[in-house]
Amino acid sequence: MGKLKIKTGDTVKVIAGDHKGSEGKVQKVFIAKNKAIVEGINMVKRHTKPSAQNPQGGIVEKEAAIHISNLSLLTSKGETTRIGYRIEDDKKVRFSTKSNEVI
């Protein structure tokens, strides 16, 4: 378990797998599993029992986690990039190695 370079709220692009080419916002990151849930990507159908929140039950479609290695961060211009770290004004910041802009 190391440090992940993708955080909640980042805009990412899927670079491998069934959903290659799609983009979305990261909703949740599972550090222990090296996976993330991305808005509208990797949708799966789940059969749910009737409960207090969902008295009807039925089939619910929701996002499944996707491995971090299949995601690449997007710059403000919408191009994929890798992440670097540097110290600016006594603060550690993430920056795009492609465009050198702070993320």
Secondary structure by P-SEA (a helix, b strand, c coil): cccccccccbbbbbcccccccbbbbbccccccccbbbccccbbbbbbbccccccccccbbbbbbbbbcccbbbbcccbbbbbbbbbbcccbbbbbbccccccc
